Amino acid sequence: MNDTTPPLHPMEREQLRVESTLVVTVKSSSEFHDDVTNGIKALEEGDAVDSTPTLSFTSYDDLMETLTPRVLDLIEAIRQEEPASINETARVVDRDVKNVHEELSRLAQLGIIFFEEDGQSKRPVVWFDKLVIDLPFDPETGDTATAAP
C-alpha cells in the first residue's frame, strides 16, 4: 500500500488546527480557476479574501461518490475517538484495515484529514469541527452535475 500523499509542513498542520470549518462545494473547473485567480489578484491589491478552507468537486456525482455515508462515519469516528493509528481506526469502525487505509489516503489527498507520524504509526487527524456542504443550483451556468473536470 503506497501512500502518495505529500506530508504537510508543520506550519500547514498548525494553520489547519486553527480552522474549525471545511466547506465542500461543487464548481466547474473554470469557476474554480476564476475564484483562485480573483483571490490572487485581491491579495496582490491588498484586499481581504475569504480564507475559509474549501474543497471543490467538479460534479455532484464526484462529491457523493467521495463523501458517502460510510466515509462520513469514518470522519466522525476519527474526530470523536482520536485513534492513534490506521489499524486502531479500522478497529474503531469495525472495518478491514486495507479498506480504511485506502479511504484515509484518499481523504488525505483531498485535504480532509492529515496524518501525524509517530515512528511506524500514522495517526489520522480530522482538523475541522464542522463540515458544510454548499450545493449551488444556478440555472444560468447550466447543470454543474455534467461539468467536466
TORPA-4810 file (N, C-alpha, C, O; in nm, 3 decimals):
<nodes>
NODE_1_0.084_-0.118_0.000_0.000_0.000_0.000_0.088_0.124_0.000_0.135_0.166_0.106_M
NODE_2_0.110_0.182_-0.115_0.190_0.304_-0.125_0.104_0.424_-0.092_-0.009_0.436_-0.140_N
NODE_3_0.158_0.514_-0.011_0.089_0.636_0.023_0.156_0.749_-0.053_0.272_0.782_-0.027_D
NODE_4_0.085_0.809_-0.147_0.142_0.915_-0.228_0.105_1.053_-0.176_0.128_1.153_-0.244_T
NODE_5_0.050_1.061_-0.057_0.010_1.188_0.000_0.133_1.264_0.046_0.210_1.214_0.129_T
NODE_6_0.154_1.385_-0.007_0.270_1.461_0.041_0.248_1.503_0.185_0.138_1.543_0.222_P
NODE_7_0.352_1.493_0.268_0.335_1.532_0.407_0.314_1.682_0.419_0.372_1.761_0.344_P
NODE_8_0.231_1.721_0.514_0.209_1.863_0.539_0.325_1.919_0.618_0.380_1.853_0.706_L
NODE_9_0.361_2.040_0.587_0.461_2.112_0.665_0.400_2.138_0.803_0.279_2.160_0.812_H
NODE_10_0.479_2.137_0.910_0.423_2.163_1.044_0.342_2.293_1.052_0.243_2.298_1.126_P
NODE_11_0.382_2.396_0.979_0.305_2.521_0.980_0.168_2.502_0.916_0.070_2.563_0.959_M
NODE_12_0.160_2.418_0.812_0.032_2.391_0.747_-0.060_2.317_0.843_-0.180_2.347_0.851_E
NODE_13_-0.005_2.220_0.917_-0.087_2.147_1.016_-0.139_2.242_1.123_-0.256_2.235_1.160_R
NODE_14_-0.054_2.330_1.171_-0.096_2.426_1.274_-0.202_2.521_1.221_-0.296_2.556_1.293_E
NODE_15_-0.188_2.564_1.096_-0.288_2.652_1.037_-0.422_2.581_1.027_-0.526_2.640_1.055_Q
NODE_16_-0.421_2.454_0.987_-0.545_2.379_0.977_-0.610_2.363_1.115_-0.732_2.368_1.126_L
NODE_17_-0.529_2.345_1.219_-0.584_2.328_1.353_-0.656_2.454_1.401_-0.744_2.446_1.487_R
NODE_18_-0.621_2.570_1.345_-0.685_2.695_1.381_-0.825_2.701_1.319_-0.916_2.761_1.376_V
NODE_19_-0.841_2.641_1.204_-0.969_2.642_1.134_-1.066_2.547_1.201_-1.026_2.448_1.262_E
NODE_20_-1.195_2.578_1.190_-1.292_2.488_1.251_-1.396_2.439_1.150_-1.477_2.352_1.182_S
NODE_21_-1.393_2.494_1.030_-1.494_2.459_0.930_-1.428_2.426_0.796_-1.336_2.495_0.752_T
NODE_22_-1.475_2.320_0.734_-1.439_2.287_0.597_-1.565_2.302_0.513_-1.667_2.240_0.544_L
NODE_23_-1.558_2.382_0.409_-1.670_2.399_0.317_-1.645_2.310_0.196_-1.537_2.314_0.137_V
NODE_24_-1.744_2.232_0.160_-1.737_2.145_0.042_-1.841_2.197_-0.056_-1.957_2.220_-0.019_V
NODE_25_-1.800_2.215_-0.180_-1.891_2.269_-0.280_-1.869_2.201_-0.414_-1.780_2.118_-0.430_T
NODE_26_-1.952_2.238_-0.509_-1.942_2.187_-0.645_-1.925_2.306_-0.738_-2.008_2.397_-0.741_V
NODE_27_-1.816_2.305_-0.814_-1.788_2.411_-0.911_-1.723_2.348_-1.032_-1.653_2.247_-1.023_K
NODE_28_-1.747_2.411_-1.146_-1.677_2.364_-1.266_-1.530_2.403_-1.254_-1.495_2.489_-1.172_S
NODE_29_-1.447_2.342_-1.333_-1.304_2.374_-1.332_-1.280_2.521_-1.362_-1.193_2.584_-1.301_S
NODE_30_-1.356_2.576_-1.456_-1.336_2.717_-1.492_-1.381_2.809_-1.379_-1.316_2.911_-1.355_S
NODE_31_-1.489_2.776_-1.308_-1.530_2.856_-1.192_-1.424_2.853_-1.084_-1.393_2.955_-1.023_E
NODE_32_-1.370_2.735_-1.058_-1.265_2.721_-0.958_-1.143_2.805_-0.997_-1.088_2.877_-0.914_F
NODE_33_-1.103_2.795_-1.123_-0.989_2.872_-1.173_-1.014_3.021_-1.157_-0.925_3.094_-1.112_H
NODE_34_-1.134_3.067_-1.192_-1.167_3.209_-1.180_-1.162_3.254_-1.034_-1.111_3.362_-1.004_D
NODE_35_-1.213_3.171_-0.942_-1.210_3.206_-0.800_-1.066_3.219_-0.749_-1.035_3.312_-0.675_D
NODE_36_-0.980_3.127_-0.789_-0.840_3.131_-0.746_-0.771_3.254_-0.804_-0.699_3.325_-0.733_V
NODE_37_-0.792_3.279_-0.932_-0.732_3.395_-0.999_-0.777_3.525_-0.932_-0.695_3.613_-0.905_T
NODE_38_-0.907_3.537_-0.906_-0.959_3.658_-0.841_-0.904_3.673_-0.701_-0.876_3.784_-0.657_N
NODE_39_-0.889_3.563_-0.629_-0.831_3.567_-0.495_-0.687_3.614_-0.496_-0.647_3.693_-0.410_G
NODE_40_-0.610_3.566_-0.590_-0.469_3.609_-0.603_-0.462_3.757_-0.635_-0.381_3.829_-0.577_I
NODE_41_-0.546_3.804_-0.728_-0.548_3.947_-0.762_-0.584_4.030_-0.640_-0.522_4.134_-0.614_K
NODE_42_-0.684_3.987_-0.564_-0.727_4.061_-0.445_-0.613_4.069_-0.344_-0.591_4.174_-0.284_A
NODE_43_-0.542_3.958_-0.324_-0.429_3.958_-0.230_-0.318_4.052_-0.278_-0.259_4.125_-0.198_L
NODE_44_-0.291_4.052_-0.407_-0.188_4.140_-0.463_-0.224_4.287_-0.444_-0.137_4.372_-0.429_E
NODE_45_-0.355_4.315_-0.446_-0.402_4.454_-0.429_-0.422_4.490_-0.282_-0.461_4.601_-0.249_E
NODE_46_-0.394_4.394_-0.194_-0.408_4.420_-0.051_-0.549_4.408_0.002_-0.576_4.448_0.116_G
NODE_47_-0.639_4.354_-0.077_-0.778_4.336_-0.034_-0.793_4.209_0.049_-0.715_4.115_0.035_D
NODE_48_-0.891_4.208_0.135_-0.920_4.089_0.215_-0.989_3.985_0.126_-1.068_4.018_0.038_A
NODE_49_-0.957_3.859_0.152_-1.021_3.749_0.079_-1.074_3.648_0.179_-1.024_3.637_0.291_V
NODE_50_-1.175_3.575_0.138_-1.230_3.469_0.223_-1.127_3.356_0.227_-1.093_3.298_0.125_D
NODE_51_-1.079_3.326_0.347_-0.976_3.223_0.360_-1.030_3.093_0.417_-0.954_3.008_0.461_S
NODE_52_-1.163_3.078_0.417_-1.222_2.954_0.468_-1.176_2.837_0.381_-1.193_2.841_0.260_T
NODE_53_-1.118_2.734_0.442_-1.077_2.618_0.363_-1.197_2.560_0.288_-1.302_2.532_0.346_P
NODE_54_-1.178_2.542_0.158_-1.287_2.495_0.072_-1.236_2.384_-0.018_-1.128_2.393_-0.076_T
NODE_55_-1.316_2.279_-0.027_-1.288_2.167_-0.117_-1.394_2.169_-0.225_-1.513_2.158_-0.196_L
NODE_56_-1.352_2.182_-0.350_-1.447_2.190_-0.462_-1.442_2.064_-0.546_-1.334_2.019_-0.585_S
NODE_57_-1.557_2.010_-0.573_-1.572_1.897_-0.666_-1.628_1.951_-0.796_-1.697_2.054_-0.796_F
NODE_58_-1.600_1.883_-0.906_-1.648_1.930_-1.036_-1.787_1.880_-1.070_-1.846_1.924_-1.169_T
NODE_59_-1.841_1.789_-0.989_-1.977_1.742_-1.015_-2.040_1.692_-0.885_-1.970_1.655_-0.791_S
NODE_60_-2.170_1.692_-0.883_-2.243_1.638_-0.768_-2.210_1.490_-0.750_-2.197_1.441_-0.638_Y
NODE_61_-2.197_1.419_-0.863_-2.165_1.276_-0.856_-2.031_1.253_-0.787_-2.020_1.164_-0.703_D
NODE_62_-1.929_1.333_-0.821_-1.798_1.318_-0.757_-1.807_1.343_-0.606_-1.749_1.270_-0.527_D
NODE_63_-1.881_1.446_-0.569_-1.898_1.476_-0.427_-1.965_1.359_-0.356_-1.918_1.315_-0.251_L
NODE_64_-2.073_1.308_-0.412_-2.148_1.200_-0.348_-2.071_1.069_-0.347_-2.088_0.989_-0.255_M
NODE_65_-1.987_1.044_-0.448_-1.905_0.924_-0.451_-1.793_0.931_-0.347_-1.748_0.828_-0.296_E
NODE_66_-1.749_1.053_-0.316_-1.640_1.070_-0.221_-1.691_1.075_-0.077_-1.639_1.005_0.010_T
NODE_67_-1.792_1.156_-0.052_-1.843_1.173_0.084_-1.968_1.087_0.105_-2.077_1.138_0.129_L
NODE_68_-1.948_0.959_0.096_-2.058_0.863_0.119_-2.089_0.859_0.268_-2.008_0.904_0.350_T
NODE_69_-2.204_0.806_0.306_-2.233_0.791_0.448_-2.125_0.712_0.522_-2.093_0.742_0.637_P
NODE_70_-2.068_0.612_0.457_-1.963_0.531_0.518_-1.837_0.615_0.546_-1.775_0.601_0.651_R
NODE_71_-1.801_0.702_0.452_-1.685_0.790_0.469_-1.714_0.894_0.577_-1.628_0.924_0.659_V
NODE_72_-1.834_0.949_0.576_-1.870_1.046_0.679_-1.867_0.982_0.818_-1.827_1.047_0.915_L
NODE_73_-1.909_0.857_0.828_-1.899_0.784_0.956_-1.752_0.768_0.998_-1.719_0.782_1.116_D
NODE_74_-1.666_0.740_0.901_-1.523_0.726_0.929_-1.465_0.858_0.980_-1.391_0.860_1.079_L
NODE_75_-1.498_0.968_0.914_-1.452_1.100_0.956_-1.500_1.131_1.098_-1.423_1.177_1.182_I
NODE_76_-1.626_1.105_1.124_-1.683_1.131_1.257_-1.615_1.045_1.363_-1.587_1.093_1.473_E
NODE_77_-1.589_0.919_1.333_-1.524_0.830_1.429_-1.383_0.879_1.462_-1.341_0.876_1.578_A
NODE_78_-1.311_0.925_1.362_-1.175_0.978_1.385_-1.183_1.102_1.473_-1.105_1.119_1.566_I
NODE_79_-1.277_1.189_1.443_-1.292_1.314_1.519_-1.328_1.285_1.665_-1.274_1.348_1.756_R
NODE_80_-1.416_1.190_1.687_-1.463_1.162_1.823_-1.368_1.074_1.903_-1.343_1.100_2.020_Q
NODE_81_-1.315_0.969_1.839_-1.235_0.870_1.911_-1.085_0.899_1.911_-1.013_0.849_1.997_E
NODE_82_-1.038_0.979_1.817_-0.897_1.013_1.803_-0.806_0.890_1.808_-0.718_0.881_1.893_E
NODE_83_-0.827_0.795_1.715_-0.745_0.674_1.714_-0.598_0.707_1.688_-0.566_0.804_1.619_P
NODE_84_-0.510_0.626_1.745_-0.366_0.651_1.738_-0.299_0.600_1.611_-0.183_0.631_1.587_A
NODE_85_-0.371_0.523_1.530_-0.312_0.467_1.410_-0.421_0.428_1.311_-0.540_0.433_1.342_S
NODE_86_-0.378_0.388_1.192_-0.473_0.339_1.092_-0.535_0.209_1.140_-0.656_0.188_1.123_I
NODE_87_-0.454_0.121_1.199_-0.508_-0.006_1.249_-0.614_0.018_1.356_-0.719_-0.046_1.356_N
NODE_88_-0.586_0.110_1.447_-0.684_0.139_1.551_-0.810_0.202_1.492_-0.921_0.177_1.538_E
NODE_89_-0.792_0.283_1.390_-0.907_0.343_1.321_-0.996_0.234_1.264_-1.118_0.239_1.276_T
NODE_90_-0.934_0.135_1.200_-1.011_0.023_1.143_-1.087_-0.052_1.252_-1.201_-0.092_1.232_A
NODE_91_-1.023_-0.070_1.368_-1.092_-0.137_1.479_-1.211_-0.053_1.528_-1.318_-0.107_1.558_R
NODE_92_-1.192_0.077_1.537_-1.298_0.166_1.586_-1.422_0.157_1.497_-1.534_0.155_1.547_V
NODE_93_-1.401_0.153_1.366_-1.515_0.148_1.273_-1.551_0.006_1.233_-1.643_-0.015_1.154_V
NODE_94_-1.479_-0.092_1.288_-1.505_-0.234_1.262_-1.503_-0.265_1.112_-1.598_-0.322_1.056_D
NODE_95_-1.390_-0.225_1.048_-1.374_-0.247_0.905_-1.235_-0.299_0.876_-1.147_-0.295_0.962_R
NODE_96_-1.216_-0.347_0.755_-1.090_-0.401_0.708_-0.983_-0.292_0.705_-1.009_-0.181_0.657_D
NODE_97_-0.863_-0.322_0.754_-0.754_-0.225_0.762_-0.717_-0.173_0.623_-0.697_-0.053_0.606_V
NODE_98_-0.708_-0.261_0.525_-0.670_-0.219_0.390_-0.771_-0.119_0.334_-0.732_-0.018_0.276_K
NODE_99_-0.899_-0.147_0.350_-1.004_-0.059_0.302_-0.998_0.077_0.372_-1.009_0.181_0.308_N
NODE_100_-0.979_0.076_0.504_-0.971_0.200_0.580_-0.847_0.279_0.538_-0.853_0.402_0.524_V
NODE_101_-0.735_0.209_0.518_-0.613_0.277_0.473_-0.635_0.346_0.339_-0.593_0.460_0.321_H
NODE_102_-0.700_0.278_0.245_-0.726_0.336_0.114_-0.815_0.460_0.125_-0.789_0.562_0.062_E
NODE_103_-0.920_0.450_0.207_-1.010_0.565_0.224_-0.938_0.681_0.291_-0.956_0.796_0.252_E
NODE_104_-0.857_0.651_0.393_-0.784_0.757_0.462_-0.683_0.823_0.369_-0.664_0.945_0.374_L
NODE_105_-0.617_0.744_0.285_-0.521_0.801_0.189_-0.593_0.896_0.093_-0.542_1.003_0.062_S
NODE_106_-0.707_0.856_0.047_-0.787_0.942_-0.044_-0.830_1.070_0.028_-0.822_1.179_-0.029_R
NODE_107_-0.875_1.058_0.152_-0.916_1.176_0.229_-0.797_1.269_0.254_-0.813_1.391_0.254_L
NODE_108_-0.679_1.211_0.276_-0.559_1.293_0.296_-0.521_1.365_0.167_-0.482_1.482_0.171_A
NODE_109_-0.533_1.298_0.054_-0.503_1.362_-0.075_-0.595_1.481_-0.099_-0.555_1.580_-0.161_Q
NODE_110_-0.718_1.472_-0.051_-0.815_1.580_-0.069_-0.801_1.689_0.037_-0.862_1.795_0.025_L
NODE_111_-0.721_1.664_0.141_-0.703_1.762_0.247_-0.809_1.756_0.355_-0.817_1.846_0.439_G
NODE_112_-0.889_1.651_0.355_-0.994_1.637_0.456_-0.935_1.592_0.589_-0.983_1.631_0.695_I
NODE_113_-0.831_1.511_0.581_-0.757_1.471_0.700_-0.609_1.491_0.672_-0.570_1.518_0.559_I
NODE_114_-0.528_1.478_0.776_-0.384_1.466_0.757_-0.335_1.362_0.856_-0.404_1.326_0.950_F
NODE_115_-0.214_1.314_0.833_-0.155_1.213_0.919_-0.046_1.276_1.004_0.034_1.356_0.956_F
NODE_116_-0.044_1.237_1.130_0.070_1.268_1.217_0.146_1.138_1.233_0.090_1.038_1.276_E
NODE_117_0.274_1.141_1.199_0.355_1.020_1.204_0.426_1.009_1.338_0.482_1.106_1.389_E
NODE_118_0.423_0.888_1.393_0.492_0.857_1.518_0.560_0.722_1.497_0.499_0.617_1.519_D
NODE_119_0.685_0.726_1.453_0.755_0.602_1.419_0.690_0.541_1.297_0.680_0.605_1.193_G
NODE_120_0.646_0.415_1.311_0.580_0.346_1.200_0.430_0.375_1.195_0.365_0.345_1.095_Q
NODE_121_0.375_0.432_1.300_0.231_0.460_1.306_0.198_0.594_1.242_0.273_0.691_1.252_S
NODE_122_0.083_0.596_1.176_0.031_0.719_1.119_-0.107_0.741_1.179_-0.200_0.663_1.158_K
NODE_123_-0.118_0.850_1.256_-0.245_0.882_1.320_-0.325_0.977_1.232_-0.278_1.087_1.202_R
NODE_124_-0.446_0.936_1.191_-0.528_1.026_1.110_-0.586_1.137_1.200_-0.629_1.112_1.312_P
NODE_125_-0.586_1.258_1.146_-0.638_1.373_1.220_-0.742_1.443_1.134_-0.715_1.481_1.020_V
NODE_126_-0.860_1.460_1.190_-0.963_1.542_1.127_-0.949_1.680_1.191_-0.971_1.694_1.311_V
NODE_127_-0.914_1.779_1.113_-0.877_1.910_1.165_-0.994_2.006_1.184_-0.975_2.112_1.242_W
NODE_128_-1.112_1.972_1.136_-1.226_2.063_1.144_-1.333_2.009_1.239_-1.342_1.889_1.264_F
NODE_129_-1.413_2.102_1.292_-1.525_2.067_1.380_-1.656_2.055_1.303_-1.749_1.986_1.344_D
NODE_130_-1.661_2.124_1.189_-1.785_2.130_1.114_-1.755_2.117_0.965_-1.662_2.178_0.914_K
NODE_131_-1.836_2.037_0.897_-1.828_2.020_0.753_-1.955_2.081_0.694_-2.065_2.037_0.726_L
NODE_132_-1.939_2.181_0.608_-2.052_2.248_0.546_-2.052_2.213_0.398_-1.953_2.236_0.328_V
NODE_133_-2.162_2.157_0.351_-2.174_2.125_0.210_-2.261_2.231_0.145_-2.378_2.247_0.180_I
NODE_134_-2.203_2.304_0.050_-2.269_2.413_-0.019_-2.295_2.368_-0.162_-2.202_2.353_-0.241_D
NODE_135_-2.422_2.346_-0.194_-2.458_2.298_-0.328_-2.529_2.408_-0.405_-2.648_2.433_-0.384_L
NODE_136_-2.457_2.476_-0.494_-2.521_2.581_-0.573_-2.607_2.522_-0.685_-2.569_2.425_-0.750_P
NODE_137_-2.722_2.583_-0.704_-2.809_2.546_-0.814_-2.833_2.672_-0.895_-2.927_2.747_-0.869_F
NODE_138_-2.746_2.696_-0.992_-2.751_2.818_-1.071_-2.794_2.784_-1.213_-2.715_2.728_-1.289_D
NODE_139_-2.918_2.816_-1.249_-2.966_2.780_-1.383_-2.892_2.851_-1.495_-2.891_2.802_-1.608_P
NODE_140_-2.829_2.966_-1.467_-2.760_3.040_-1.572_-2.631_2.971_-1.617_-2.591_2.985_-1.732_E
NODE_141_-2.566_2.897_-1.527_-2.439_2.834_-1.563_-2.458_2.692_-1.614_-2.361_2.626_-1.650_T
NODE_142_-2.580_2.646_-1.618_-2.604_2.510_-1.667_-2.598_2.410_-1.554_-2.590_2.448_-1.437_G
NODE_143_-2.602_2.283_-1.588_-2.606_2.175_-1.491_-2.464_2.142_-1.446_-2.386_2.085_-1.522_D
NODE_144_-2.431_2.177_-1.323_-2.298_2.151_-1.269_-2.268_2.001_-1.265_-2.152_1.961_-1.270_T
NODE_145_-2.372_1.920_-1.256_-2.351_1.776_-1.246_-2.284_1.719_-1.370_-2.225_1.611_-1.365_A
NODE_146_-2.293_1.791_-1.481_-2.232_1.740_-1.603_-2.104_1.814_-1.639_-2.048_1.792_-1.746_T
NODE_147_-2.057_1.902_-1.551_-1.936_1.979_-1.581_-1.816_1.885_-1.587_-1.804_1.791_-1.509_A
NODE_148_-1.728_1.913_-1.681_-1.608_1.831_-1.697_-1.503_1.870_-1.594_-1.495_1.987_-1.555_A
NODE_149_-1.422_1.775_-1.549_-1.317_1.809_-1.453_-1.209_1.894_-1.516_-1.113_1.932_-1.449_P
</nodes>
